[in-house]
Amino acid sequence: MSTSTSSASDAPAKSAGGGGVQSLERAFDLLERMADAGGEVGLSELSTSSGLPLPTIHRLMRTLVACGYVRQQANRRYALGPRLIRLGESASRLLGAWARPCLARLVEETGETANMALLDGDEIVYVAQVPSKHSMRMFTEVGRRVLPHSTGVGKALLANAPDDEVRALLARTGMPAATEKTITTPDAFLAALEEVRRLGYAVDDNEQEIGVRCLAVSVPDSPTAAAISISGPAGRVTDAATEKIVPVLQQMAAELSQTLASSGGPAT
């Protein structure tokens, strides 16, 4: 009797646990789909993209709203909620902390300031930096936000995005000129992205700030779109220097990818 009772009580618990895990996976999937859609969606859109029935989505969204991770708008559509901001900021800080050893080695091997940046919505946000030891060096404040079209990291991050998504982003942000060398038309920017794909790295050649050149590569298989870069005076980051710096950048990006994968792996 005791064995039979134990088995009967364990079975529902296991089933409930499995259902809870499935609901959690579905909830996170819906949050990511909302982010991909620009942060605001309707239930029918989520049902179409996820393949889940409307009652299931409605139940999950009610829970996310109650927790503050989603909010319902006056137009009955759902938007990402403010409670996610704290989680995102904490995750960004951790991402920057994990990246710093790779960025420090990048500075040692190239002599120039090293940065890490993410694509956050339509903007680039810098999450980590290790400065050059040169007296003349570049400095970008961690947390600074810039538009993608005028930066090397922006080009690196958008190089593999579909052309229509890039055009839509540029239409939302506009393409203001930071300098006379800033790319200010979608066609020219898409041509620059094609060059990034061909070369395997991106260049900001006096496009964000006169006198400054930046070389950037994306971090492969990053859990969120990320890129690393070096920046320095145009007189030091020459074409000859680029040939030596790019392989180091690519190697550091690959190592950072492994670091992020191991940091995000399941506990054993």
Buried (B, 14 or more C-beta within 10 A) or exposed (E): EEEEEEEEEEEEEEEEEEEEEEBEEBBEBBBEBBBEBEEBBBBEBBBEBBEBEEEBBEBBBEEBBEEEBBBBEEEEEBBBBEBBEEEBEEBBBEBBEBBBBBBEBBBEBBBBBBBBBBBBEBBBBBBBBBBBEBEEBBEBEBEBEBBBBBBBBBBBBBBEBEEEEBBBBBEEBEBEEBBEBBBBEBEEBBEBBEEBEEEBBBBBBBBBBEEBBBBBBBBBEBEBBBBBBBBBBBEBBEEEBBEEBBEBBBBBBBBBBEBBEEEEEEEE
